[in-house]
Amino acid sequence: MILYFVFRTVVPRQWADYLEGLVGAHASLTRGIIFGLAFGIVFTLVPVVCFALAVASWDRLRHAFGILFLLLGVAFAIPNVLTLAINTSHPTEPGPIWQAKNTLNGIIGFQGATLVGAVIGGLIGLVIVYFIVTYKVRGRKLKAAALSADED
C-alpha cells in the first residue's frame, strides 16, 4: 500500500522529467510531434502484437513464450500508461503529479501527437493481429487437410 503512494508521486514526475530531457523543454513543435508520434506508435503497436503473440503461443512449451510475450507487452505499455495518467490528472492531485502535467504541457505537440500515434499504432497492431490469426487458422486447415488426405 505504501509502495503505491510512493510510485504514484515519484514515477510520474520522473517520467515527465525524462521526456523533458529527451525531447527538450523548449523544443520546436516538429520535434515534439515527431517524438510524440514515435512514442505513441511504438508503445501501442508492440504491446498489441505481443499480447496477440501471447495468445497465439499459449499452448506451446508450458506457456513460457506466452508469459514472455505478456511481460514484454506490459513493459512496452508502461510509457503510454504513464503519459495517459499524467494527462488525465485532476488539479486536486498531489503536487508531483500536477508538476509532471505542467512539465508535459511544456513539451509542445507531444501529448496530441502521442494520442494520434497511439491510434495509428493500435490500427497497425490490429492489422498485424488479423494476419497472425489468419495464418494460424490457415495452418490448422492445412494440417486438417493433410490428415484427411492421409486417411484416404
C-alpha positions in Angstrom: 0.0 0.0 0.0 2.8 2.4 0.9 4.6 1.4 -2.3 1.6 2.5 -4.3 1.7 6.0 -2.9 5.4 6.3 -3.4 5.1 5.2 -7.0 2.1 7.5 -7.5 4.1 10.6 -6.5 7.6 9.7 -7.7 7.2 7.9 -11.1 5.0 10.5 -13.0 7.4 13.3 -12.1 10.4 11.2 -13.1 8.7 10.2 -16.4 7.9 13.9 -17.2 11.5 14.9 -16.4 12.8 12.2 -18.6 10.6 13.2 -21.5 11.6 16.9 -21.0 15.3 15.9 -21.1 14.8 13.7 -24.2 12.6 16.0 -26.3 13.7 19.3 -24.8 12.0 21.8 -22.6 11.8 24.4 -25.3 11.8 22.1 -28.3 10.1 23.0 -31.5 6.7 21.9 -32.5 8.1 19.5 -35.1 10.4 17.8 -32.5 7.5 17.4 -30.1 5.3 15.9 -32.8 8.0 13.5 -34.0 8.7 12.2 -30.6 5.0 12.0 -29.7 4.2 10.0 -32.8 7.1 7.7 -32.3 6.2 7.1 -28.6 2.5 6.6 -29.4 3.1 4.2 -32.3 5.8 2.1 -30.8 4.4 1.8 -27.3 1.0 0.9 -28.6 1.9 -1.3 -31.5 4.4 -3.5 -29.7 2.0 -4.3 -26.7 -0.9 -5.2 -29.1 1.3 -7.5 -31.1 2.9 -9.0 -28.0 -0.5 -9.7 -26.5 -1.6 -11.4 -29.7 1.5 -13.5 -29.9 1.0 -14.4 -26.2 -2.5 -15.7 -27.0 -1.2 -17.4 -30.2 1.6 -19.2 -28.5 -0.1 -20.0 -25.2 -0.4 -23.8 -25.8 3.3 -24.4 -26.5 6.2 -25.1 -24.1 4.1 -24.8 -20.9 3.2 -21.2 -21.6 6.8 -20.0 -21.5 6.5 -17.9 -24.7 3.1 -16.7 -23.7 4.3 -15.4 -20.4 7.4 -13.8 -22.1 5.2 -12.0 -24.6 2.8 -10.8 -21.9 5.6 -9.4 -19.8 7.2 -7.8 -22.9 3.8 -6.3 -23.8 3.2 -4.9 -20.3 6.8 -3.4 -20.2 6.2 -1.7 -23.6 2.8 -0.3 -22.5 4.2 1.5 -19.4 5.3 4.7 -21.2 1.8 5.3 -22.7 0.1 4.5 -19.4 2.3 6.9 -17.6 1.7 9.7 -20.2 -2.0 9.0 -20.0 -2.0 9.0 -16.2 -0.3 12.4 -16.2 -2.6 13.9 -18.9 -5.8 12.8 -17.1 -4.7 14.0 -13.7 -7.1 16.4 -11.9 -6.0 19.7 -10.4 -6.6 18.3 -6.9 -4.0 15.6 -7.4 -0.8 15.7 -5.3 1.9 18.2 -6.2 4.3 16.0 -8.0 1.6 14.7 -10.4 0.5 18.3 -11.1 4.1 19.3 -11.7 4.5 16.4 -14.1 1.4 17.6 -16.0 2.9 21.1 -16.2 6.2 19.7 -17.5 4.4 17.7 -20.2 2.4 20.7 -21.2 5.7 22.5 -21.8 6.6 20.0 -24.5 4.7 21.5 -27.4 2.9 19.0 -29.6 4.0 15.9 -27.7 0.7 15.0 -26.0 -1.6 15.3 -29.0 0.9 13.5 -31.2 1.2 10.7 -28.7 -2.6 10.2 -28.9 -2.6 10.2 -32.7 0.4 7.8 -32.7 -1.4 5.5 -30.3 -4.4 5.3 -32.6 -2.1 4.7 -35.6 -0.2 2.1 -33.7 -3.4 0.4 -32.5 -4.7 0.2 -36.0 -1.4 -1.2 -37.4 -1.4 -3.7 -34.5 -4.9 -4.8 -35.3 -3.9 -5.4 -38.9 -0.9 -7.5 -37.7 -3.2 -9.4 -35.3 -5.5 -10.1 -38.2 -2.7 -11.6 -40.2 -1.5 -13.7 -37.2 -5.0 -15.1 -36.7 -5.4 -15.8 -40.4 -2.0 -17.5 -40.5 -2.9 -19.8 -37.5 -6.3 -20.6 -39.0 -4.8 -21.4 -42.4 -2.2 -23.7 -40.7 -4.9 -25.6 -38.9 -6.9 -26.0 -42.1 -3.8 -27.3 -43.9 -3.0 -29.7 -41.1 -6.6 -31.0 -41.1 -6.5 -31.4 -44.9 -3.2 -33.3 -44.7 -4.6 -35.6 -42.1 -7.7 -36.3 -44.1 -5.6 -36.9 -47.2 -3.5 -39.4 -45.3 -6.6 -41.3 -44.2 -7.8 -41.7 -47.7 
